[in-house]
Amino acid sequence: MYKIVTIDLDGTLLNSLGEISEENIIALRKCIEKGVEIVLTSGRVVSSIKNFANEIGKNNYLISGNGSTVYDINNEKIIYQNTIPKEKVLKIIEICEANSIYYSVYTEKGIVTKSLNYNILFYHKENLKKVNTEKTNINIVQNIYDYIENLENNKISKISICDKDKMVFDSILKKLKTIENLDILEVGHMSRKYIENGTEIVPIEFYYTEITNENVNKWEAIKFLIERLNIKPEEVIAIGDNINDKEMLENAGLGVAMGNAAPYIKEFADDVTLDNDNNGVAKAVEKYITMF
């Protein structure tokens, strides 16, 4: 019997426009009614994930920053955290600035960036559909280095780096790897997101990496949570689509990859469901939980 389902957001629970389908909502609410814990597990900041958790219904916990933070929703507090030391954040910023590459810094309260571009443009477009209390906090500042250097009591969960040019992007990756004791996500494919521009659906395509402190991944956070809840690894279902889902797909009792995942991601999973535009999450939980 599976007791917990950990679910990625972008490319998994969310469709290509960043929305949860009614079919997925109904299926997850049925899981909750059966006493199964649903934990949204994303690279996003806490506030952004909470909004999606509210759409589903009663969620008790969420995991943000690719596993850097476990958040207790009911008590509104962080119960686990592994963040990047400030001195390393500043080194990363120096490399990005020296090479004129786009980056954004994820704090406990939101995202710090210089402009609305790439993945941050996607979040901005998503915000336009939401009331103020449900928006992802995007803080645009001109001098990120100074902002972070003077930041107090606001820890950094991850840094996202994006570029359209693969040669430029690969060059930056080599320089970033000179900083010790960090985990740098090795994404083997170009990311593609879609935004609404008037009556048209426009793709945003870019190469990217996400940098976290060492030993940060979704499975490490899940391990902390299931130990707290007295749940065994074999009682966990993990559903995801990207390289930041690798560890949880490999180590959960059942790892389910999305149909839209790259072939090398599917190799880490035990099963493959439909894609994120065809309610793949609903199909997976119906198959393994609600049909019994």
KEKE-3310 file (N, C-alpha, C; in steps of 0.2 Angstrom, whole numbers, plus 5000, padded with zeros to 4 digits):
npx = (5004:5003:5008:5012:5013:5024:5026:5032:5031:5031:5030:5025:5014:5008:5001:5006:5004:5006:4996:4985:4975:4958:4955:4967:4966:4954:4958:4969:4963:4955:4964:4969:4957:4958:4967:4980:4996:4999:5012:5019:5033:5045:5056:5052:5049:5043:5031:5025:5023:5014:5002:4998:4996:4985:4975:4973:4969:4969:4984:4999:5012:5026:5039:5052:5064:5071:5073:5079:5072:5060:5043:5031:5015:5003:5008:5015:5029:5047:5054:5065:5081:5093:5104:5112:5128:5131:5144:5147:5136:5138:5150:5146:5137:5146:5153:5143:5139:5152:5152:5140:5128:5112:5104:5095:5091:5085:5076:5070:5059:5055:5060:5074:5080:5086:5079:5063:5064:5066:5064:5059:5051:5040:5035:5031:5021:5012:5009:5000:4988:4983:4977:4984:4988:4992:5002:5019:5032:5042:5056:5063:5079:5093:5106:5111:5121:5125:5113:5111:5122:5119:5108:5099:5095:5088:5088:5097:5090:5092:5101:5097:5102:5102:5103:5102:5111:5121:5135:5139:5133:5138:5151:5150:5146:5157:5165:5158:5159:5171:5169:5169:5160:5146:5130:5127:5115:5114:5107:5101:5095:5086:5076:5059:5046:5029:5020:5006:5003:4993:4982:4990:5000:5016:5032:5045:5062:5077:5093:5098:5104:5103:5108:5112:5116:5128:5123:5110:5094:5079:5075:5083:5076:5064:5067:5070:5057:5049:5054:5051:5037:5036:5036:5040:5053:5048:5035:5032:5027:5034:5033:5038:5047:5060:5078:5080:5072:5077:5084:5073:5065:5072:5074:5062:5048:5040:5044:5038:5038:5035:5026:5030:5043:5061:5070:5081:5077:5066:5072:5076:5065:5051:5039:5030:5019:5005:5008:5010:5000:4990:4984:4993:4997:4985:4982:4992:4990:4977:4979:4988:4983:4969:4961:4961)
npy = (4994:5011:5025:5039:5051:5059:5073:5081:5098:5108:5103:5091:5089:5101:5108:5112:5126:5129:5125:5116:5103:5099:5086:5080:5087:5081:5067:5068:5073:5062:5053:5059:5058:5044:5044:5045:5054:5069:5076:5090:5093:5103:5114:5127:5142:5142:5150:5149:5136:5133:5139:5130:5119:5122:5122:5109:5103:5097:5098:5093:5095:5102:5102:5112:5122:5112:5102:5108:5113:5108:5111:5114:5115:5117:5122:5133:5134:5131:5115:5108:5112:5115:5126:5137:5143:5161:5166:5158:5160:5173:5171:5164:5173:5183:5176:5175:5188:5193:5186:5190:5183:5176:5175:5170:5172:5162:5164:5162:5170:5173:5176:5183:5194:5202:5205:5201:5186:5171:5157:5165:5174:5166:5163:5176:5178:5168:5174:5184:5179:5177:5182:5194:5189:5176:5176:5172:5179:5190:5199:5212:5218:5230:5228:5214:5208:5217:5217:5204:5203:5211:5206:5199:5186:5178:5165:5157:5146:5141:5144:5149:5147:5153:5152:5155:5151:5137:5135:5146:5144:5131:5135:5143:5134:5126:5135:5137:5125:5126:5130:5124:5110:5111:5107:5105:5105:5094:5096:5087:5092:5104:5116:5119:5130:5137:5152:5163:5174:5187:5180:5170:5155:5155:5148:5147:5144:5137:5134:5127:5128:5122:5127:5121:5119:5107:5090:5092:5087:5081:5068:5067:5077:5071:5059:5064:5068:5057:5049:5056:5055:5042:5033:5021:5019:5011:5013:5024:5034:5042:5055:5062:5072:5077:5080:5084:5076:5064:5057:5054:5047:5035:5030:5029:5019:5016:5023:5035:5041:5055:5055:5065:5066:5066:5053:5048:5051:5043:5031:5030:5027:5016:5015:5022:5036:5045:5061:5078:5086:5078:5073:5065:5063:5060:5048:5040:5039:5034:5022:5016:5019:5024:5015:5004)
npz = (5000:4995:5003:5002:4989:4979:4970:4955:4949:4937:4920:4924:4935:4931:4916:4899:4900:4912:4922:4933:4928:4929:4929:4935:4948:4953:4954:4963:4974:4977:4981:4993:5001:5003:5012:5008:5008:4999:4991:4985:4975:4970:4960:4962:4972:4990:4991:4979:4976:4987:4982:4972:4979:4987:4977:4975:4987:5004:5008:5018:5018:5008:4996:4992:4981:4974:4983:4993:5004:5016:5019:5032:5029:5037:5049:5045:5043:5041:5041:5037:5030:5018:5012:5001:5005:5008:5003:4993:4984:4980:4973:4962:4956:4953:4942:4933:4930:4925:4913:4907:4907:4909:4925:4940:4957:4970:4984:5001:5001:4988:4971:4964:4952:4937:4926:4916:4910:4900:4911:4921:4915:4911:4924:4927:4917:4922:4934:4930:4929:4941:4958:4969:4981:4978:4969:4962:4970:4962:4962:4955:4953:4950:4954:4958:4965:4976:4982:4987:4995:5005:5011:5024:5035:5025:5017:5003:4991:4979:4963:4947:4930:4913:4895:4878:4869:4866:4866:4873:4885:4889:4892:4903:4912:4914:4921:4932:4939:4945:4958:4973:4982:4978:4971:4954:4942:4929:4915:4901:4889:4880:4887:4886:4887:4887:4883:4884:4872:4868:4857:4853:4856:4863:4861:4874:4873:4880:4886:4902:4919:4936:4952:4968:4985:4991:4991:4990:4984:4978:4983:4995:5003:5003:5010:5023:5026:5026:5035:5047:5046:5048:5037:5025:5012:5001:5001:4995:4981:4967:4955:4940:4928:4924:4925:4938:4945:4946:4957:4965:4957:4955:4968:4975:4981:4970:4955:4943:4927:4917:4901:4893:4897:4894:4885:4892:4905:4907:4909:4922:4929:4935:4928:4915:4912:4904:4895:4902:4897:4895:4907:4914:4928:4934:4928:4933:4947:4948:4943:4952:4965:4967:4961:4969)
capx = (5000:5007:5006:5013:5014:5028:5024:5035:5026:5032:5031:5022:5007:5006:5001:5011:5003:5007:4989:4983:4969:4952:4956:4972:4964:4950:4962:4973:4958:4953:4970:4969:4952:4960:4973:4987:4999:5001:5018:5021:5040:5047:5061:5050:5049:5038:5024:5022:5020:5008:4996:4995:4994:4978:4970:4972:4965:4973:4991:5002:5019:5029:5046:5054:5071:5074:5074:5083:5068:5054:5039:5025:5010:4998:5011:5018:5036:5052:5056:5071:5083:5100:5104:5119:5132:5131:5150:5147:5131:5142:5155:5142:5135:5152:5154:5137:5140:5157:5151:5134:5123:5106:5103:5090:5092:5079:5077:5064:5053:5054:5065:5078:5082:5087:5073:5059:5066:5067:5059:5056:5045:5035:5032:5027:5014:5008:5006:4995:4981:4982:4976:4990:4990:4994:5008:5026:5036:5048:5059:5068:5084:5098:5113:5110:5127:5124:5107:5112:5127:5116:5102:5099:5089:5084:5093:5097:5089:5095:5102:5095:5106:5099:5105:5099:5117:5123:5142:5140:5130:5143:5157:5149:5145:5164:5168:5154:5161:5177:5167:5168:5154:5139:5127:5125:5111:5116:5101:5104:5091:5084:5070:5054:5040:5024:5016:5001:5004:4987:4978:4995:5004:5023:5037:5051:5067:5083:5097:5098:5106:5101:5114:5110:5121:5129:5119:5103:5090:5072:5075:5086:5071:5059:5069:5069:5050:5046:5057:5047:5030:5036:5034:5045:5054:5044:5028:5032:5027:5037:5031:5042:5049:5066:5084:5080:5068:5081:5085:5067:5062:5076:5074:5055:5045:5038:5045:5034:5040:5029:5026:5034:5050:5066:5071:5086:5074:5062:5076:5077:5058:5048:5034:5029:5012:5004:5011:5007:4995:4985:4983:4997:4997:4979:4982:4996:4987:4972:4982:4991:4980:4962:4957:4960)
capy = (5000:5017:5030:5045:5052:5065:5075:5087:5103:5110:5097:5085:5090:5107:5107:5117:5133:5130:5125:5110:5101:5097:5078:5079:5089:5076:5061:5069:5073:5055:5050:5062:5055:5037:5044:5046:5060:5071:5081:5094:5093:5107:5119:5133:5144:5140:5153:5147:5129:5133:5141:5124:5114:5125:5120:5101:5102:5097:5096:5095:5097:5103:5102:5117:5123:5105:5098:5112:5115:5105:5116:5112:5120:5118:5126:5138:5134:5127:5110:5105:5116:5115:5131:5139:5149:5167:5168:5154:5163:5179:5169:5162:5180:5186:5173:5176:5195:5194:5183:5193:5177:5177:5171:5172:5169:5160:5165:5160:5174:5174:5176:5190:5194:5208:5206:5196:5183:5164:5154:5170:5177:5161:5164:5182:5177:5165:5179:5189:5176:5176:5187:5196:5184:5170:5177:5171:5185:5191:5205:5214:5223:5231:5226:5208:5206:5221:5215:5198:5204:5215:5202:5196:5181:5176:5160:5155:5139:5139:5149:5146:5150:5151:5155:5152:5148:5131:5136:5151:5140:5126:5138:5145:5128:5124:5140:5136:5119:5127:5132:5117:5109:5113:5103:5108:5101:5092:5095:5085:5094:5111:5117:5123:5132:5140:5157:5166:5181:5188:5174:5165:5152:5156:5144:5150:5139:5139:5129:5130:5123:5125:5126:5121:5117:5100:5085:5094:5084:5080:5062:5069:5080:5066:5054:5067:5069:5050:5047:5060:5052:5034:5030:5017:5021:5007:5015:5031:5035:5048:5056:5068:5072:5080:5077:5086:5071:5058:5053:5052:5042:5029:5028:5028:5012:5016:5029:5036:5046:5057:5053:5070:5066:5064:5046:5046:5052:5037:5025:5030:5026:5010:5015:5029:5037:5049:5067:5082:5089:5072:5071:5059:5061:5057:5041:5036:5038:5030:5015:5013:5020:5025:5009:4999)
capz = (5000:4995:5008:5000:4982:4979:4963:4953:4946:4930:4916:4927:4937:4927:4909:4896:4901:4919:4925:4935:4925:4933:4930:4940:4954:4956:4955:4969:4980:4979:4985:5000:5004:5005:5017:5005:5008:4993:4993:4979:4976:4965:4961:4964:4979:4994:4990:4972:4977:4991:4978:4969:4985:4989:4972:4976:4994:5010:5008:5024:5017:5002:4995:4987:4979:4972:4989:4998:5009:5017:5023:5035:5027:5042:5054:5041:5045:5038:5045:5035:5025:5016:5007:4998:5009:5004:5000:4986:4980:4977:4968:4956:4953:4949:4936:4928:4928:4921:4907:4904:4906:4913:4931:4945:4964:4973:4991:5005:5000:4981:4966:4963:4945:4934:4921:4915:4904:4901:4915:4925:4910:4912:4930:4926:4914:4926:4939:4927:4929:4948:4963:4972:4987:4975:4964:4964:4971:4958:4964:4950:4955:4945:4956:4962:4970:4982:4985:4991:5000:5011:5013:5030:5037:5020:5014:4996:4990:4972:4958:4940:4925:4907:4889:4871:4865:4870:4867:4879:4891:4892:4894:4910:4916:4916:4926:4939:4942:4949:4964:4977:4987:4976:4966:4948:4938:4922:4911:4895:4884:4880:4891:4882:4890:4883:4886:4880:4869:4865:4855:4851:4861:4860:4865:4876:4873:4883:4890:4909:4925:4943:4957:4975:4990:4990:4994:4989:4979:4980:4987:5002:5007:5004:5015:5029:5028:5027:5042:5051:5046:5049:5031:5022:5005:4997:5002:4991:4973:4965:4948:4938:4921:4923:4928:4945:4948:4945:4963:4968:4953:4957:4975:4978:4980:4963:4951:4937:4923:4912:4894:4890:4899:4889:4885:4897:4911:4908:4911:4929:4932:4935:4924:4911:4911:4899:4896:4906:4894:4895:4914:4916:4935:4936:4926:4937:4954:4947:4941:4958:4971:4968:4958:4974)
cpx = (5004:5004:5007:5015:5018:5028:5028:5029:5026:5034:5028:5015:5004:5006:5006:5010:5003:5000:4988:4976:4964:4953:4961:4970:4959:4953:4966:4969:4956:4958:4970:4963:4953:4965:4980:4990:5001:5006:5020:5029:5043:5053:5059:5051:5043:5031:5021:5019:5014:5001:4993:4993:4987:4973:4969:4968:4970:4979:4995:5009:5021:5036:5048:5062:5074:5076:5078:5079:5062:5050:5033:5020:5005:5001:5015:5025:5040:5054:5062:5074:5091:5101:5112:5122:5132:5138:5150:5142:5135:5147:5151:5139:5140:5154:5149:5138:5146:5156:5144:5129:5117:5105:5098:5092:5086:5080:5070:5058:5051:5060:5068:5081:5083:5081:5069:5061:5066:5062:5056:5050:5039:5031:5028:5021:5009:5005:5000:4988:4979:4981:4983:4993:4993:5000:5014:5029:5042:5050:5065:5073:5090:5105:5111:5115:5126:5118:5108:5117:5124:5110:5104:5093:5085:5089:5092:5096:5092:5097:5101:5099:5103:5103:5102:5105:5120:5131:5143:5138:5135:5149:5156:5149:5152:5167:5164:5157:5168:5175:5165:5162:5147:5137:5125:5121:5113:5110:5104:5099:5089:5077:5065:5047:5035:5021:5011:5003:4998:4983:4983:4998:5011:5027:5043:5056:5073:5087:5098:5101:5103:5106:5111:5117:5122:5124:5111:5100:5083:5071:5078:5080:5065:5061:5068:5061:5047:5048:5052:5040:5030:5033:5040:5046:5049:5037:5027:5031:5030:5035:5035:5044:5056:5072:5084:5075:5071:5081:5078:5064:5066:5075:5067:5053:5043:5040:5042:5036:5035:5031:5030:5041:5055:5068:5076:5083:5070:5066:5077:5070:5056:5043:5034:5022:5011:5008:5007:5001:4989:4984:4987:4998:4991:4979:4986:4993:4981:4974:4985:4988:4973:4958:4957:4956)
cpy = (5006:5022:5037:5046:5059:5067:5081:5092:5104:5104:5090:5086:5096:5105:5112:5124:5134:5130:5117:5108:5098:5089:5077:5081:5083:5070:5062:5070:5066:5051:5052:5059:5048:5038:5044:5053:5062:5077:5084:5095:5096:5111:5126:5135:5142:5143:5151:5140:5129:5135:5135:5119:5116:5122:5113:5100:5102:5094:5098:5097:5098:5103:5107:5117:5116:5101:5102:5113:5110:5110:5113:5117:5122:5123:5132:5139:5129:5121:5106:5110:5115:5120:5133:5144:5155:5168:5164:5157:5169:5177:5167:5169:5183:5183:5175:5184:5196:5191:5185:5187:5178:5172:5174:5168:5168:5160:5162:5163:5175:5174:5183:5189:5201:5210:5200:5192:5175:5161:5159:5174:5172:5162:5171:5182:5173:5169:5183:5186:5175:5183:5189:5191:5177:5170:5175:5178:5186:5198:5207:5220:5224:5228:5220:5206:5210:5219:5209:5199:5207:5211:5199:5192:5179:5171:5159:5148:5136:5145:5146:5150:5148:5155:5151:5148:5143:5132:5140:5147:5135:5129:5140:5139:5126:5129:5139:5130:5120:5129:5125:5117:5112:5108:5107:5103:5100:5091:5093:5087:5101:5112:5121:5124:5136:5146:5160:5173:5183:5182:5169:5162:5152:5152:5148:5144:5141:5133:5132:5125:5126:5123:5126:5119:5109:5095:5087:5090:5082:5073:5063:5072:5075:5061:5057:5067:5062:5047:5050:5057:5045:5030:5027:5019:5017:5009:5022:5030:5041:5049:5062:5067:5075:5077:5079:5081:5064:5054:5050:5046:5035:5026:5026:5021:5011:5023:5030:5042:5048:5055:5059:5071:5064:5057:5044:5047:5046:5031:5024:5027:5018:5009:5022:5030:5042:5056:5072:5086:5084:5069:5064:5057:5058:5050:5037:5034:5034:5023:5012:5014:5020:5019:5004:5000)
cpz = (5000:5000:5007:4993:4982:4971:4961:4950:4939:4925:4918:4929:4933:4920:4906:4897:4909:4924:4927:4932:4930:4934:4935:4947:4957:4958:4962:4975:4982:4983:4992:5004:5007:5010:5015:5006:5001:4994:4986:4980:4970:4966:4962:4971:4983:4992:4984:4973:4981:4987:4975:4974:4987:4984:4973:4982:4999:5009:5015:5023:5010:5002:4990:4985:4977:4977:4994:5005:5010:5021:5025:5034:5033:5047:5051:5043:5041:5043:5043:5030:5024:5010:5006:5003:5005:5000:4993:4981:4977:4972:4961:4953:4950:4942:4931:4926:4923:4914:4904:4902:4911:4919:4935:4951:4967:4981:4995:5003:4993:4977:4965:4956:4942:4929:4920:4909:4905:4906:4920:4921:4911:4918:4930:4923:4918:4931:4936:4928:4937:4952:4966:4977:4984:4970:4967:4965:4967:4959:4959:4953:4950:4947:4961:4967:4976:4986:4990:4996:5006:5014:5019:5032:5031:5016:5007:4995:4984:4968:4951:4935:4918:4901:4883:4868:4869:4871:4873:4886:4894:4894:4901:4914:4919:4922:4933:4942:4946:4956:4968:4981:4985:4971:4960:4943:4931:4918:4904:4889:4885:4883:4886:4886:4886:4887:4881:4878:4865:4863:4853:4857:4859:4865:4868:4877:4876:4886:4897:4914:4931:4948:4964:4979:4989:4994:4994:4983:4982:4985:4994:5006:5008:5010:5022:5031:5029:5034:5048:5052:5047:5043:5027:5014:5000:4997:4998:4984:4972:4957:4946:4931:4919:4927:4936:4949:4948:4951:4966:4964:4954:4963:4978:4977:4972:4960:4944:4933:4918:4905:4890:4892:4893:4890:4891:4904:4913:4910:4918:4933:4931:4930:4921:4910:4905:4900:4900:4903:4893:4901:4916:4923:4937:4934:4930:4944:4953:4946:4948:4965:4971:4965:4963:4980)
residu = (MET:TYR:LYS:ILE:VAL:THR:ILE:ASP:LEU:ASP:GLY:THR:LEU:LEU:ASN:SER:LEU:GLY:GLU:ILE:SER:GLU:GLU:ASN:ILE:ILE:ALA:LEU:ARG:LYS:CYS:ILE:GLU:LYS:GLY:VAL:GLU:ILE:VAL:LEU:THR:SER:GLY:ARG:VAL:VAL:SER:SER:ILE:LYS:ASN:PHE:ALA:ASN:GLU:ILE:GLY:LYS:ASN:ASN:TYR:LEU:ILE:SER:GLY:ASN:GLY:SER:THR:VAL:TYR:ASP:ILE:ASN:ASN:GLU:LYS:ILE:ILE:TYR:GLN:ASN:THR:ILE:PRO:LYS:GLU:LYS:VAL:LEU:LYS:ILE:ILE:GLU:ILE:CYS:GLU:ALA:ASN:SER:ILE:TYR:TYR:SER:VAL:TYR:THR:GLU:LYS:GLY:ILE:VAL:THR:LYS:SER:LEU:ASN:TYR:ASN:ILE:LEU:PHE:TYR:HIS:LYS:GLU:ASN:LEU:LYS:LYS:VAL:ASN:THR:GLU:LYS:THR:ASN:ILE:ASN:ILE:VAL:GLN:ASN:ILE:TYR:ASP:TYR:ILE:GLU:ASN:LEU:GLU:ASN:ASN:LYS:ILE:SER:LYS:ILE:SER:ILE:CYS:ASP:LYS:ASP:LYS:MET:VAL:PHE:ASP:SER:ILE:LEU:LYS:LYS:LEU:LYS:THR:ILE:GLU:ASN:LEU:ASP:ILE:LEU:GLU:VAL:GLY:HIS:MET:SER:ARG:LYS:TYR:ILE:GLU:ASN:GLY:THR:GLU:ILE:VAL:PRO:ILE:GLU:PHE:TYR:TYR:THR:GLU:ILE:THR:ASN:GLU:ASN:VAL:ASN:LYS:TRP:GLU:ALA:ILE:LYS:PHE:LEU:ILE:GLU:ARG:LEU:ASN:ILE:LYS:PRO:GLU:GLU:VAL:ILE:ALA:ILE:GLY:ASP:ASN:ILE:ASN:ASP:LYS:GLU:MET:LEU:GLU:ASN:ALA:GLY:LEU:GLY:VAL:ALA:MET:GLY:ASN:ALA:ALA:PRO:TYR:ILE:LYS:GLU:PHE:ALA:ASP:ASP:VAL:THR:LEU:ASP:ASN:ASP:ASN:ASN:GLY:VAL:ALA:LYS:ALA:VAL:GLU:LYS:TYR:ILE:THR:MET:PHE)
# end
